[in-house]
Amino acid sequence: MEMGSKEKVKIIEPKGEVYQCPSCGYQDGFHISFNWNQDHSEGEIYLICPNCHRRFRIGWKIKNPSKGEKEGLTEFEIHSY
């Protein structure tokens, strides 16, 4: 998986409101990306800093219960590990 920064993906612990990048100090929140498994039924949410492009894992997993049922808007369940 290649996107943005070539740096190793860091793990950060969610405490309080997560909006400040621990690498560069940017304070206006994050973009998100999904790292899906092979059949797109489960994935992990990655936070991406819009300023320095560092990627962070925060422990949020996402399941797609509607995978394969229909196209368009889908409901997801988010879980922490």
Buried (B, 14 or more C-beta within 10 A) or exposed (E): EEEBBEEEBEEBEEEEEBEBBEBEEBEEBBEEBBBBEEEEBBBBBBBBBEBBBBBBBBEBEBEBEBEEEEEEEEEEEEEEE
